[in-house]
């Protein structure tokens, strides 16, 4: 009962708490190695950089479900819409780990319980010049472990810079600046994360190609990490994706596919883990209205 989601914390390789804040919640982001800290008009990378929604031109909705490892599940809902002074977005996420056994002695468990975590997020992004965009998110955080509960608040902030070279975009973000209440007397430290990276977008015949990379530094993390991702989209209808992450103990390669049809999109992400932890499957539906 000391650790919430112990297998997730091990997979991430750090000792900070509130590990669900480090999870990818959308299939596209997970399949491309979460490598896109710089990707305007993409609601599915909102958690990596709040300024990624600056070029949203219509109402967008995302609904995502994750079958994570070791019986952990996540749900995610996000909406973004443009206004006269920028773009607003709201997101709700929840994760749960079920059937945790309670024992006082060897033998059958006395009972089981489910660990829950959730967050509510409000974001705003705008352009302050043709080449510079900014974004900020405020999050309310909640965790429940057995009968104990804790709440907290955090802020994310990010920048996008459009280079004079067509197709190149730089991005930087800082996530989870805030504090979390204690479980009984045990303080929880948020996983403060800094990301710096670039994206290159180009077209070759009927294919739209997107390449992204970023460097990740986590407070109290044992190693710094490099994320790489690529996508090839055929006639803006079928997309094939690959991702790679270095610096993690039990995961590196990921992949996925996507299908777009007019106002509807479907994405699938596949993230295998080593050491017998299992495989994550992510499913995301997107709507443009």
MARFI-786088 format. One line per field, with one value per residue: residue number from 0; residue in three letters; x, y, z of N, C-alpha, C, O in turn. Coordinates in pm, whole numbers, always signed. Layout:
# MARFI-786088
pos	(NUM, ...)
code	(ala, ...)
nxx	(X, ...)
nyy	(Y, ...)
nzz	(Z, ...)
caxx	(X, ...)
cayy	(Y, ...)
cazz	(Z, ...)
cxx	(X, ...)
cyy	(Y, ...)
czz	(Z, ...)
oxx	(X, ...)
oyy	(Y, ...)
ozz	(Z, ...)
//
This chain:
# MARFI-786088
pos	(0, 1, 2, 3, 4, 5, 6, 7, 8, 9, 10, 11, 12, 13, 14, 15, 16, 17, 18, 19, 20, 21, 22, 23, 24, 25, 26, 27, 28, 29, 30, 31, 32, 33, 34, 35, 36, 37, 38, 39, 40, 41, 42, 43, 44, 45, 46, 47, 48, 49, 50, 51, 52, 53, 54, 55, 56, 57, 58, 59, 60, 61, 62, 63, 64, 65, 66, 67, 68, 69, 70, 71, 72, 73, 74, 75, 76, 77, 78, 79, 80, 81, 82, 83, 84, 85, 86, 87, 88, 89, 90, 91, 92, 93, 94, 95, 96, 97, 98, 99, 100, 101, 102, 103, 104, 105, 106, 107, 108, 109, 110, 111, 112, 113, 114, 115, 116, 117, 118, 119, 120, 121, 122, 123, 124, 125, 126, 127, 128, 129, 130, 131, 132, 133, 134, 135, 136, 137, 138, 139, 140, 141, 142, 143, 144, 145, 146, 147, 148, 149, 150, 151, 152, 153, 154, 155, 156, 157, 158, 159, 160, 161, 162, 163, 164, 165, 166, 167, 168, 169, 170, 171, 172, 173, 174, 175, 176, 177, 178, 179, 180, 181, 182, 183, 184, 185, 186, 187, 188, 189, 190, 191, 192, 193, 194, 195, 196, 197, 198, 199, 200, 201, 202, 203, 204, 205, 206, 207, 208, 209, 210, 211, 212, 213, 214, 215, 216, 217, 218, 219, 220, 221, 222, 223, 224, 225, 226, 227, 228, 229, 230, 231, 232, 233, 234, 235, 236, 237, 238, 239, 240, 241, 242, 243, 244, 245, 246, 247, 248, 249, 250, 251, 252, 253, 254, 255, 256, 257, 258, 259, 260, 261, 262, 263, 264, 265, 266, 267, 268, 269, 270, 271, 272, 273, 274, 275, 276, 277, 278, 279, 280, 281, 282, 283, 284, 285, 286, 287, 288)
code	(unk, unk, unk, unk, unk, unk, unk, unk, unk, unk, unk, unk, unk, unk, unk, unk, unk, unk, unk, unk, unk, unk, unk, unk, unk, unk, unk, unk, unk, unk, unk, unk, unk, unk, unk, unk, unk, unk, unk, unk, unk, unk, unk, unk, unk, unk, unk, unk, unk, unk, unk, unk, unk, unk, unk, unk, unk, unk, unk, unk, unk, unk, unk, unk, unk, unk, unk, unk, unk, unk, unk, unk, unk, unk, unk, unk, unk, unk, unk, unk, unk, unk, unk, unk, unk, unk, unk, unk, unk, unk, unk, unk, unk, unk, unk, unk, unk, unk, unk, unk, unk, unk, unk, unk, unk, unk, unk, unk, unk, unk, unk, unk, unk, unk, unk, unk, unk, unk, unk, unk, unk, unk, unk, unk, unk, unk, unk, unk, unk, unk, unk, unk, unk, unk, unk, unk, unk, unk, unk, unk, unk, unk, unk, unk, unk, unk, unk, unk, unk, unk, unk, unk, unk, unk, unk, unk, unk, unk, unk, unk, unk, unk, unk, unk, unk, unk, unk, unk, unk, unk, unk, unk, unk, unk, unk, unk, unk, unk, unk, unk, unk, unk, unk, unk, unk, unk, unk, unk, unk, unk, unk, unk, unk, unk, unk, unk, unk, unk, unk, unk, unk, unk, unk, unk, unk, unk, unk, unk, unk, unk, unk, unk, unk, unk, unk, unk, unk, unk, unk, unk, unk, unk, unk, unk, unk, unk, unk, unk, unk, unk, unk, unk, unk, unk, unk, unk, unk, unk, unk, unk, unk, unk, unk, unk, unk, unk, unk, unk, unk, unk, unk, unk, unk, unk, unk, unk, unk, unk, unk, unk, unk, unk, unk, unk, unk, unk, unk, unk, unk, unk, unk, unk, unk, unk, unk, unk, unk, unk, unk, unk, unk, unk, unk, unk, unk, unk, unk, unk, unk)
nxx	(+81, +216, +319, +171, +43, +279, +411, +397, +550, +798, +836, +872, +1102, +1171, +1158, +956, +618, +265, +240, +77, +66, +272, +200, +117, -185, -321, -359, -215, -4, +130, +206, +395, +611, +576, +695, +647, +675, +654, +409, +181, -177, -260, -453, -415, -160, -165, -100, +174, +263, +109, +86, +52, -200, -247, -314, -567, -861, -1128, -1400, -1287, -1287, -1174, -1171, -1043, -916, -723, -574, -370, -61, -46, -315, -400, -593, -682, -866, -956, -1062, -1092, -1139, -1123, -1146, -1157, -1133, -1189, -962, -766, -709, -904, -903, -1015, -970, -1017, -895, -851, -725, -695, -617, -702, -836, -648, -502, -588, -421, -363, -227, -63, -240, -582, -694, -825, -987, -1040, -931, -954, -722, -734, -690, -706, -747, -829, -818, -755, -685, -507, -410, -223, -115, +158, +304, +366, +552, +570, +423, +232, +139, -63, -152, -375, -412, -616, -561, -615, -603, -672, -619, -699, -859, -759, -710, -589, -525, -430, -261, -144, +64, +117, +332, +419, +606, +605, +806, +833, +1051, +1241, +1292, +1094, +856, +994, +975, +1020, +996, +924, +860, +735, +625, +390, +432, +388, +206, +126, -110, -62, -57, -189, +71, +267, +444, +389, +569, +547, +598, +807, +874, +1076, +1076, +1233, +1241, +1205, +1017, +967, +796, +686, +606, +581, +505, +210, +224, +226, +478, +598, +830, +963, +1136, +1244, +1405, +1406, +1391, +1369, +1287, +1477, +1504, +1673, +1803, +1844, +1629, +1561, +1330, +1191, +1007, +796, +581, +394, +162, -87, -239, -375, -538, -476, -253, +73, +279, +571, +773, +1035, +1201, +1458, +1642, +1463, +1371, +1216, +1086, +1090, +1051, +769, +452, +194, -126, -341, -661, -837, -1140, -1312, -1478, -1414, -1184, -970, -741, -480, -259, +40, +232, +490, +624, +909, +1047, +829, +608, +400, +183, +81, -223, -372, -657, -812, -1065, -1141, -1306, -1406, -1577)
nyy	(-122, +114, +215, +365, +223, +41, -102, +73, +287, +161, +106, +361, +444, +624, +785, +949, +1040, +1008, +878, +845, +1084, +1077, +914, +827, +931, +916, +734, +805, +969, +787, +582, +705, +741, +950, +1182, +1442, +1734, +1965, +2043, +2189, +2245, +1996, +1818, +1578, +1581, +1748, +1709, +1700, +1951, +2247, +2452, +2331, +2340, +2573, +2631, +2532, +2507, +2442, +2299, +2033, +1697, +1440, +1101, +853, +528, +316, +4, -78, -199, -485, -496, -232, +48, +327, +626, +890, +1213, +1487, +1823, +2083, +2419, +2694, +3043, +3401, +3511, +3315, +2970, +2743, +2468, +2167, +1894, +1563, +1305, +968, +700, +360, +91, -226, -473, -503, -680, -732, -832, -987, -1203, -1502, -1671, -1677, -1357, -1090, -900, -698, -401, -101, +115, +458, +734, +1071, +1357, +1698, +1927, +2251, +2447, +2699, +2859, +3067, +3275, +3495, +3622, +3587, +3380, +3269, +3090, +3043, +2860, +2745, +2538, +2448, +2223, +2010, +1765, +1427, +1153, +824, +575, +282, +365, +612, +949, +1203, +1531, +1778, +2047, +2158, +2308, +2344, +2466, +2604, +2663, +2739, +2766, +2882, +2810, +2993, +2818, +2624, +2403, +2329, +2321, +2434, +2334, +2378, +2276, +2281, +2070, +1982, +2155, +2221, +2111, +1831, +1692, +1505, +1147, +1034, +1079, +1084, +1259, +1350, +1384, +1572, +1471, +1659, +1777, +1853, +1938, +1949, +2002, +1922, +1939, +1817, +1867, +1751, +1696, +1427, +1336, +1156, +1133, +1256, +1345, +1322, +1402, +1373, +1474, +1479, +1592, +1481, +1574, +1478, +1572, +1444, +1218, +923, +903, +1101, +1140, +1041, +1095, +969, +992, +904, +956, +846, +954, +862, +1029, +1178, +999, +725, +636, +552, +464, +502, +474, +558, +529, +623, +540, +427, +157, -67, -36, +63, +57, +151, +152, +207, +273, +482, +606, +828, +986, +1223, +1394, +1226, +1029, +749, +601, +374, +250, +75, -53, -230, -401, -508, -769, -925, -768, -709, -574, -260, -132, +114, +309, +548, +779, +1044, +1355, +1605, +1897)
nzz	(+0, +11, -227, -508, -795, -848, -1057, -1271, -1176, -1164, -1435, -1533, -1413, -1206, -880, -802, -703, -794, -1048, -1270, -1407, -1584, -1787, -2128, -2274, -2514, -2823, -3055, -2960, -2788, -2968, -3123, -2961, -2779, -2877, -2955, -2867, -2999, -3192, -3355, -3353, -3264, -3064, -2934, -2829, -2617, -2345, -2349, -2428, -2371, -2559, -2802, -2913, -3050, -3319, -3362, -3545, -3544, -3353, -3155, -3041, -2824, -2733, -2533, -2456, -2252, -2224, -1998, -1851, -1627, -1532, -1523, -1608, -1815, -1877, -2098, -2182, -2395, -2506, -2743, -2856, -3083, -3004, -3012, -2897, -2890, -2819, -2637, -2411, -2254, -2035, -1907, -1710, -1601, -1402, -1303, -1082, -1032, -796, -581, -326, +20, +304, +621, +707, +580, +314, +194, +65, +271, +160, -134, -307, -509, -659, -734, -956, -1077, -1295, -1361, -1620, -1747, -2027, -2212, -2512, -2735, -3011, -3007, -3189, -3546, -3550, -3297, -3035, -2733, -2438, -2161, -1885, -1623, -1355, -1163, -923, -816, -594, -475, -243, -116, +173, +193, +81, -144, -265, -512, -691, -1010, -1263, -1612, -1871, -2193, -2501, -2851, -3138, -3462, -3706, -3957, -4168, -4370, -4232, -4002, -3652, -3325, -2981, -2632, -2300, -1963, -1715, -1457, -1233, -913, -623, -414, -188, +120, +171, +452, +649, +463, +231, -112, -404, -697, -1040, -1175, -1494, -1773, -2114, -2432, -2773, -3129, -3437, -3765, -4063, -4374, -4725, -4952, -5258, -5239, -4969, -4638, -4426, -4098, -3854, -3532, -3232, -2895, -2596, -2265, -1930, -1601, -1274, -1013, -1161, -1270, -1512, -1808, -2092, -2432, -2684, -2982, -3287, -3567, -3849, -4126, -4347, -4568, -4822, -4632, -4503, -4424, -4169, -4059, -3789, -3583, -3289, -3055, -2744, -2528, -2229, -2053, -1836, -1911, -2154, -2499, -2793, -2990, -3163, -3417, -3578, -3782, -3887, -4089, -4163, -4311, -4072, -3867, -3675, -3606, -3388, -3308, -3064, -2979, -2725, -2619, -2329, -2143, -1925, -1859, -1799, -1969, -2228, -2356, -2484, -2672, -2753, -2950, -3028, -3243, -3303, -3527, -3545)
caxx	(+0, +300, +337, +57, +82, +422, +471, +413, +665, +918, +850, +918, +1240, +1196, +1103, +851, +484, +164, +301, -13, +93, +376, +149, +50, -328, -378, -291, -118, +113, +202, +264, +508, +711, +554, +810, +606, +657, +629, +317, +62, -309, -276, -510, -367, -33, -188, -33, +318, +289, -22, +83, +29, -336, -263, -370, -696, -951, -1266, -1423, -1231, -1310, -1098, -1208, -937, -915, -596, -554, -229, -2, -77, -454, -420, -669, -692, -967, -918, -1152, -1042, -1209, -1057, -1220, -1097, -1207, -1129, -835, -677, -774, -930, -915, -1044, -942, -1040, -831, -859, -656, -729, -553, -803, -816, -532, -544, -560, -388, -300, -147, -66, -367, -673, -704, -945, -1072, -964, -971, -905, -656, -785, -630, -778, -708, -908, -722, -801, -569, -525, -293, -241, +7, +193, +362, +351, +648, +579, +300, +248, +25, -56, -256, -391, -466, -654, -519, -682, -564, -732, -558, -778, -950, -687, -724, -501, -553, -322, -273, -21, +60, +206, +350, +500, +629, +635, +874, +835, +1175, +1227, +1295, +959, +834, +1065, +913, +1083, +905, +975, +753, +760, +501, +370, +483, +284, +223, +23, -129, +2, -131, -165, +183, +367, +436, +401, +635, +502, +707, +840, +934, +1109, +1093, +1285, +1250, +1175, +936, +981, +681, +707, +520, +646, +396, +83, +251, +266, +574, +621, +938, +976, +1226, +1266, +1488, +1325, +1462, +1278, +1345, +1510, +1515, +1808, +1863, +1770, +1569, +1542, +1212, +1190, +883, +777, +450, +371, +19, -117, -354, -442, -641, -415, -128, +156, +358, +672, +834, +1145, +1236, +1577, +1653, +1364, +1416, +1137, +1019, +1167, +986, +623, +400, +50, -187, -450, -750, -914, -1247, -1384, -1477, -1390, -1053, -946, -599, -443, -119, +90, +354, +532, +712, +990, +1040, +702, +505, +285, +176, -25, -301, -443, -758, -858, -1157, -1137, -1417, -1389, -1715)
cayy	(+0, +233, +267, +364, +171, +13, -143, +192, +360, +89, +124, +496, +453, +734, +762, +1045, +986, +1049, +828, +853, +1207, +1050, +818, +878, +902, +901, +632, +866, +1011, +670, +505, +781, +761, +1078, +1261, +1564, +1851, +2075, +1994, +2273, +2197, +1856, +1805, +1456, +1605, +1856, +1684, +1722, +2094, +2312, +2540, +2253, +2360, +2712, +2643, +2464, +2590, +2400, +2221, +1899, +1612, +1315, +1004, +753, +422, +243, -119, -65, -324, -530, -467, -88, +106, +472, +688, +1029, +1292, +1623, +1905, +2211, +2499, +2827, +3164, +3520, +3547, +3199, +2838, +2687, +2322, +2106, +1751, +1484, +1175, +883, +572, +274, -40, -298, -601, -507, -766, -695, -950, -974, -1324, -1584, -1734, -1597, -1216, -1050, -823, -629, -263, -42, +245, +551, +867, +1149, +1497, +1791, +2021, +2360, +2496, +2814, +2882, +3174, +3321, +3633, +3671, +3479, +3271, +3229, +3057, +3011, +2790, +2717, +2450, +2433, +2090, +1963, +1626, +1350, +1013, +750, +445, +220, +466, +738, +1036, +1320, +1620, +1872, +2135, +2168, +2395, +2317, +2582, +2567, +2757, +2690, +2864, +2839, +2854, +3044, +2704, +2570, +2270, +2308, +2383, +2404, +2340, +2356, +2277, +2240, +2009, +1938, +2249, +2236, +2029, +1731, +1665, +1384, +1031, +1031, +1169, +1065, +1359, +1304, +1482, +1566, +1443, +1778, +1731, +1954, +1881, +2038, +1922, +1981, +1862, +1853, +1821, +1770, +1615, +1358, +1279, +1145, +1109, +1362, +1286, +1399, +1349, +1449, +1427, +1572, +1554, +1486, +1575, +1468, +1598, +1323, +1104, +866, +927, +1184, +1052, +1090, +1039, +985, +943, +931, +921, +859, +957, +851, +1109, +1223, +900, +615, +678, +447, +535, +433, +555, +500, +604, +574, +576, +358, +23, -179, -7, +143, +66, +155, +166, +222, +312, +576, +618, +952, +995, +1348, +1453, +1121, +962, +640, +573, +262, +251, -52, -27, -352, -390, -627, -823, -990, -675, -709, -481, -160, -108, +241, +330, +686, +832, +1190, +1415, +1744, +1944)
cazz	(+0, +14, -362, -599, -926, -840, -1184, -1354, -1126, -1208, -1580, -1562, -1368, -1114, -748, -772, -696, -893, -1171, -1384, -1482, -1684, -1884, -2248, -2268, -2647, -2902, -3148, -2884, -2739, -3077, -3178, -2857, -2711, -2922, -3022, -2782, -3092, -3294, -3347, -3395, -3225, -2931, -2868, -2760, -2520, -2217, -2366, -2441, -2390, -2676, -2923, -2965, -3093, -3453, -3371, -3625, -3525, -3231, -3160, -2925, -2818, -2631, -2540, -2356, -2249, -2147, -1963, -1802, -1491, -1497, -1505, -1717, -1816, -1964, -2124, -2266, -2414, -2603, -2772, -2953, -3103, -2968, -3073, -2834, -2882, -2816, -2505, -2407, -2125, -2039, -1787, -1720, -1481, -1408, -1191, -1069, -955, -729, -493, -216, +159, +384, +751, +726, +458, +287, +111, +107, +346, +68, -239, -332, -633, -648, -835, -972, -1178, -1306, -1440, -1679, -1831, -2101, -2302, -2597, -2832, -3079, -2973, -3313, -3645, -3531, -3157, -2965, -2591, -2380, -2018, -1833, -1479, -1331, -1029, -915, -710, -578, -364, -220, -9, +228, +202, -34, -152, -378, -540, -807, -1088, -1381, -1724, -1959, -2308, -2611, -2985, -3223, -3601, -3768, -4095, -4259, -4376, -4177, -3876, -3536, -3197, -2868, -2497, -2201, -1825, -1669, -1318, -1133, -812, -503, -386, -47, +172, +216, +596, +676, +359, +126, -250, -490, -835, -1134, -1253, -1620, -1875, -2248, -2536, -2894, -3260, -3530, -3907, -4140, -4517, -4812, -5062, -5339, -5167, -4828, -4545, -4334, -3976, -3771, -3409, -3128, -2785, -2481, -2144, -1803, -1489, -1143, -940, -1251, -1271, -1643, -1901, -2191, -2568, -2750, -3127, -3346, -3709, -3903, -4270, -4370, -4710, -4863, -4510, -4469, -4349, -4107, -4000, -3690, -3504, -3186, -2978, -2624, -2459, -2088, -1971, -1801, -1963, -2281, -2594, -2922, -2994, -3298, -3425, -3704, -3772, -4001, -4087, -4262, -4295, -3938, -3768, -3681, -3512, -3370, -3221, -3022, -2924, -2647, -2548, -2214, -2115, -1789, -1836, -1751, -2058, -2341, -2348, -2605, -2661, -2856, -2943, -3128, -3254, -3377, -3566, -3571)
cxx	(+84, +309, +207, +106, +232, +483, +488, +534, +795, +943, +904, +1059, +1270, +1130, +995, +716, +397, +208, +209, +7, +198, +327, +101, -97, -392, -293, -186, +10, +196, +272, +385, +609, +696, +660, +774, +570, +629, +541, +187, -61, -329, -325, -454, -229, -42, -111, +119, +353, +156, -28, +59, -111, -354, -330, -499, -797, -1097, -1277, -1369, -1257, -1223, -1154, -1110, -950, -783, -608, -406, -178, -50, -214, -478, -490, -675, -801, -929, -1021, -1098, -1124, -1133, -1142, -1158, -1191, -1132, -989, -741, -754, -787, -943, -943, -1023, -970, -973, -849, -784, -693, -651, -640, -754, -682, -574, -501, -537, -332, -212, -151, -202, -454, -678, -832, -1043, -981, -1014, -907, -840, -700, -700, -703, -722, -810, -815, -794, -679, -607, -396, -325, -109, +33, +270, +346, +443, +653, +441, +328, +123, +46, -174, -256, -462, -501, -630, -585, -628, -637, -670, -621, -874, -884, -699, -625, -538, -435, -352, -138, -45, +158, +218, +440, +508, +647, +702, +886, +958, +1151, +1230, +1158, +953, +902, +1000, +990, +981, +976, +858, +805, +627, +507, +444, +372, +312, +101, +12, -71, -101, -94, -51, +291, +347, +458, +462, +590, +621, +734, +922, +957, +1135, +1142, +1302, +1210, +1091, +963, +868, +706, +611, +604, +538, +267, +101, +285, +354, +598, +727, +952, +1077, +1225, +1342, +1405, +1414, +1359, +1351, +1359, +1512, +1659, +1879, +1778, +1732, +1555, +1424, +1219, +1060, +872, +638, +451, +222, -9, -248, -440, -551, -585, -279, -59, +261, +456, +729, +946, +1177, +1359, +1573, +1551, +1406, +1345, +1062, +1107, +1089, +834, +578, +250, +5, -297, -530, -832, -1020, -1332, -1371, -1441, -1252, -1048, -797, -582, -295, -82, +223, +391, +630, +790, +968, +903, +591, +383, +296, +60, -90, -384, -536, -814, -951, -1150, -1250, -1385, -1523, -1715)
cyy	(+126, +298, +257, +325, +136, -28, -25, +272, +293, +110, +262, +520, +572, +702, +863, +976, +1034, +1005, +838, +981, +1186, +955, +889, +838, +884, +805, +692, +906, +891, +596, +573, +818, +889, +1180, +1400, +1674, +1974, +2024, +2075, +2206, +2049, +1846, +1683, +1471, +1721, +1834, +1703, +1870, +2163, +2406, +2463, +2272, +2498, +2728, +2563, +2556, +2553, +2320, +2080, +1827, +1487, +1229, +888, +654, +347, +118, -126, -199, -355, -482, -320, -32, +258, +517, +835, +1093, +1433, +1693, +2036, +2287, +2638, +2938, +3283, +3550, +3428, +3070, +2793, +2537, +2277, +1955, +1688, +1350, +1100, +755, +491, +144, -123, -424, -609, -578, -712, -823, -908, -1093, -1403, -1651, -1645, -1452, -1188, -976, -768, -486, -215, +92, +333, +677, +939, +1290, +1572, +1900, +2125, +2426, +2616, +2833, +2991, +3203, +3466, +3699, +3560, +3359, +3217, +3206, +3017, +2939, +2762, +2628, +2453, +2301, +2071, +1813, +1556, +1207, +952, +612, +385, +324, +604, +816, +1150, +1400, +1716, +1955, +2141, +2256, +2344, +2444, +2541, +2678, +2679, +2801, +2808, +2898, +2908, +2933, +2636, +2428, +2243, +2387, +2340, +2416, +2316, +2361, +2234, +2191, +1975, +2024, +2272, +2150, +1940, +1712, +1530, +1273, +1010, +1128, +1161, +1169, +1297, +1415, +1464, +1542, +1562, +1738, +1848, +1884, +1989, +1957, +1997, +1883, +1911, +1788, +1852, +1679, +1556, +1285, +1275, +1127, +1239, +1297, +1379, +1328, +1436, +1389, +1528, +1506, +1578, +1482, +1575, +1497, +1467, +1199, +1054, +891, +1029, +1098, +1122, +1018, +1070, +929, +982, +885, +943, +847, +960, +922, +1152, +1127, +788, +660, +558, +515, +444, +528, +481, +592, +541, +616, +512, +212, -86, -148, +80, +165, +73, +172, +182, +263, +414, +580, +745, +948, +1118, +1398, +1353, +1060, +853, +611, +455, +269, +122, -24, -154, -320, -519, -672, -884, -899, -671, -605, -385, -144, +18, +260, +472, +717, +983, +1239, +1561, +1798, +2088)
czz	(+0, -123, -440, -736, -926, -972, -1278, -1308, -1168, -1356, -1614, -1512, -1279, -981, -711, -767, -810, -1033, -1291, -1465, -1591, -1793, -2011, -2244, -2406, -2730, -2994, -3075, -2839, -2852, -3138, -3069, -2779, -2748, -2971, -2922, -2867, -3204, -3287, -3406, -3364, -3081, -2859, -2807, -2662, -2392, -2227, -2371, -2464, -2509, -2806, -2982, -3028, -3229, -3471, -3440, -3610, -3397, -3250, -3029, -2937, -2705, -2642, -2425, -2367, -2164, -2117, -1911, -1661, -1444, -1463, -1629, -1701, -1912, -1979, -2216, -2274, -2522, -2620, -2873, -2962, -3058, -3027, -3020, -2819, -2891, -2671, -2515, -2264, -2139, -1903, -1807, -1589, -1506, -1285, -1198, -977, -888, -655, -364, -79, +237, +520, +783, +596, +441, +200, +158, +182, +256, -41, -250, -462, -604, -764, -839, -1083, -1183, -1393, -1491, -1763, -1896, -2188, -2381, -2697, -2900, -3039, -3086, -3416, -3621, -3389, -3098, -2822, -2543, -2233, -1980, -1682, -1453, -1184, -1025, -797, -711, -459, -359, -95, +48, +236, +71, -28, -275, -396, -662, -878, -1209, -1485, -1808, -2075, -2412, -2741, -3064, -3364, -3669, -3909, -4200, -4256, -4322, -4046, -3764, -3411, -3084, -2737, -2401, -2065, -1769, -1521, -1217, -1032, -691, -484, -237, -9, +191, +363, +628, +569, +248, -11, -334, -633, -928, -1226, -1376, -1714, -2007, -2344, -2663, -3019, -3342, -3672, -3985, -4288, -4594, -4924, -5140, -5257, -5016, -4756, -4439, -4216, -3893, -3648, -3314, -3014, -2671, -2355, -2021, -1691, -1359, -1067, -1028, -1254, -1402, -1718, -2021, -2325, -2629, -2899, -3182, -3491, -3750, -4053, -4294, -4519, -4741, -4744, -4464, -4381, -4297, -4044, -3912, -3618, -3401, -3115, -2861, -2560, -2313, -1998, -1950, -1881, -2092, -2368, -2723, -2904, -3138, -3297, -3563, -3677, -3899, -3984, -4197, -4231, -4151, -3829, -3786, -3575, -3508, -3276, -3190, -2952, -2855, -2571, -2435, -2197, -1971, -1756, -1787, -1842, -2167, -2322, -2485, -2583, -2780, -2841, -3059, -3126, -3341, -3405, -3615, -3622)
oxx	(+29, +307, +140, +198, +306, +598, +582, +611, +892, +1057, +975, +1129, +1385, +1055, +947, +700, +444, +211, +257, -33, +210, +404, +51, -130, -506, -172, -78, +120, +318, +386, +470, +683, +793, +710, +860, +453, +585, +592, +92, -52, -408, -247, -445, -184, +58, -60, +185, +459, +94, -138, +47, -137, -467, -396, -536, -816, -1184, -1177, -1401, -1251, -1201, -1179, -1095, -987, -738, -647, -327, -246, -89, -230, -567, -450, -673, -824, -876, -1061, -1062, -1172, -1084, -1202, -1112, -1313, -1025, -907, -645, -853, -693, -989, -901, -1054, -950, -990, -862, -780, -720, -622, -650, -646, -610, -672, -393, -621, -262, -130, -234, -269, -406, -668, -934, -1165, -860, -1125, -818, -898, -704, -645, -756, -658, -868, -740, -883, -582, -722, -286, -440, -3, -59, +298, +314, +413, +733, +352, +435, +15, +160, -283, -150, -560, -426, -674, -609, -609, -660, -668, -599, -964, -945, -699, -581, -578, -353, -454, -32, -159, +270, +122, +526, +429, +698, +659, +941, +969, +1052, +1177, +1112, +1033, +871, +973, +1021, +889, +1075, +766, +904, +527, +613, +511, +271, +427, -9, +113, -34, -217, +19, -75, +396, +246, +536, +412, +594, +732, +690, +1026, +869, +1207, +1098, +1370, +1184, +1095, +979, +846, +742, +544, +687, +485, +221, +3, +362, +310, +615, +716, +953, +1101, +1206, +1341, +1342, +1502, +1271, +1463, +1264, +1519, +1753, +2002, +1658, +1795, +1541, +1418, +1248, +1009, +931, +583, +502, +162, +39, -354, -562, -644, -641, -198, -123, +325, +429, +733, +951, +1178, +1363, +1509, +1550, +1470, +1406, +980, +1187, +1063, +779, +660, +185, +86, -341, -476, -890, -991, -1413, -1263, -1437, -1206, -1111, -733, -656, -213, -160, +317, +330, +708, +742, +880, +866, +489, +275, +404, -47, -23, -458, -499, -857, -920, -1153, -1288, -1340, -1577, -1822)
oyy	(+236, +420, +154, +386, +199, +8, -22, +320, +361, +129, +278, +607, +616, +605, +861, +866, +1092, +1086, +840, +985, +1270, +918, +1001, +723, +839, +796, +635, +880, +893, +552, +507, +915, +935, +1254, +1471, +1703, +2076, +1968, +2033, +2122, +1983, +1864, +1683, +1380, +1783, +1930, +1720, +1911, +2141, +2438, +2526, +2224, +2537, +2829, +2531, +2670, +2627, +2278, +2014, +1886, +1435, +1278, +831, +689, +316, +124, -174, -301, -265, -434, -288, -61, +311, +454, +897, +1034, +1493, +1631, +2092, +2229, +2692, +2928, +3267, +3608, +3436, +3061, +2804, +2484, +2341, +1897, +1750, +1287, +1159, +705, +546, +93, -94, -475, -708, -539, -655, -912, -807, -1087, -1375, -1684, -1550, -1425, -1253, -987, -789, -454, -280, +175, +289, +720, +875, +1337, +1516, +1958, +2092, +2456, +2631, +2825, +3007, +3161, +3548, +3819, +3447, +3249, +3128, +3290, +2964, +2955, +2755, +2641, +2461, +2269, +2110, +1741, +1616, +1148, +1017, +540, +433, +368, +700, +757, +1190, +1344, +1733, +1937, +2132, +2277, +2304, +2522, +2455, +2772, +2567, +2917, +2700, +3019, +2873, +2951, +2594, +2342, +2142, +2507, +2222, +2498, +2243, +2442, +2162, +2262, +1944, +1973, +2337, +2119, +1970, +1715, +1451, +1299, +971, +1248, +1224, +1166, +1202, +1527, +1353, +1586, +1565, +1673, +1933, +1784, +2104, +1854, +2117, +1762, +2031, +1668, +1964, +1595, +1624, +1183, +1379, +1108, +1321, +1206, +1500, +1209, +1559, +1268, +1647, +1384, +1682, +1397, +1662, +1451, +1389, +1087, +1132, +900, +1041, +996, +1244, +895, +1183, +829, +1081, +789, +1043, +744, +1049, +883, +1161, +1166, +760, +715, +472, +611, +326, +650, +358, +714, +419, +715, +540, +152, -187, -229, +159, +279, +10, +203, +173, +285, +431, +560, +768, +911, +1118, +1441, +1388, +1042, +862, +598, +437, +291, +66, +24, -183, -226, -627, -620, -893, -948, -633, -555, -425, -144, +28, +231, +510, +686, +1044, +1175, +1633, +1750, +2144)
ozz	(-10, -135, -439, -790, -1002, -999, -1357, -1391, -1203, -1399, -1713, -1563, -1274, -969, -598, -821, -907, -1126, -1405, -1582, -1680, -1882, -2003, -2215, -2413, -2712, -3008, -3124, -2851, -2836, -3198, -3084, -2718, -2664, -3023, -2897, -2814, -3301, -3221, -3496, -3431, -2987, -2736, -2737, -2628, -2334, -2125, -2324, -2568, -2555, -2912, -3093, -3056, -3252, -3584, -3398, -3658, -3340, -3348, -2921, -3046, -2595, -2750, -2314, -2477, -2048, -2198, -1926, -1586, -1332, -1384, -1741, -1590, -2015, -1886, -2317, -2172, -2616, -2522, -2963, -2862, -3073, -3085, -3091, -2742, -2964, -2593, -2616, -2167, -2243, -1798, -1911, -1482, -1619, -1178, -1306, -858, -917, -665, -300, -64, +238, +531, +874, +510, +538, +140, +278, +160, +273, -40, -209, -517, -533, -879, -737, -1174, -1089, -1486, -1412, -1841, -1827, -2230, -2325, -2739, -2853, -3038, -3081, -3378, -3667, -3360, -3110, -2791, -2600, -2186, -2036, -1619, -1520, -1094, -1115, -692, -818, -357, -459, +17, -24, +281, -37, +80, -377, -306, -729, -816, -1252, -1451, -1815, -2060, -2412, -2740, -3058, -3384, -3688, -3973, -4310, -4149, -4360, -3981, -3779, -3396, -3092, -2730, -2418, -2053, -1776, -1467, -1127, -1063, -661, -529, -166, -95, +223, +394, +633, +582, +178, -25, -335, -687, -899, -1341, -1364, -1733, -2013, -2339, -2662, -3016, -3321, -3695, -3975, -4323, -4535, -4984, -5095, -5211, -4944, -4805, -4369, -4233, -3865, -3657, -3315, -3036, -2653, -2341, -2009, -1686, -1337, -1057, -977, -1242, -1405, -1695, -2047, -2333, -2627, -2938, -3131, -3535, -3696, -4102, -4264, -4590, -4693, -4755, -4394, -4275, -4372, -3983, -3954, -3595, -3422, -3114, -2874, -2540, -2277, -1878, -2036, -1914, -2135, -2319, -2760, -2815, -3225, -3193, -3653, -3563, -4008, -3878, -4311, -4138, -4112, -3711, -3899, -3470, -3612, -3180, -3280, -2876, -2919, -2468, -2443, -2232, -1902, -1639, -1739, -1798, -2196, -2276, -2588, -2485, -2894, -2732, -3174, -3019, -3439, -3316, -3715, -3649)
//
